[in-house]
Amino acid sequence: MATFNLAIYTPHGQAFRGEIESLEAPGRKGRFGVLANHAPTIAALKRGILRAVEGGRELYFVTGEGVLEISGGSVTVLADSAAAAEDADRARALLAS
């Protein structure tokens, strides 16, 4: 499967950088997915769970509000907060706190 770069930044610095296969994000108008070669896009994000697949392994991040930009084979997330979670249940617990 084709891959693309993902970078997640908060005011405190870089929260993640890596090569991923897919991304699912909490957009203001609903969840949406991103695969390699996606059209250039800028989307507003709401607080929620961002799910990425890296090497067949699922990665979860609880993110605050922000924006996501898809451009030139990479995705950049600028969020007011981001915390990695080991699994979906942990991400939901972080989101509830």
Protein Blocks (a to p, Z undefined) as FASTA:
>chain_A
ZZdddddddfkbcfbdcddfbdcdddfkbccdddehiacdddddddddddddeehiacdd
dddddddddeehiacdddfbdcddfblklmmmmmmZZ
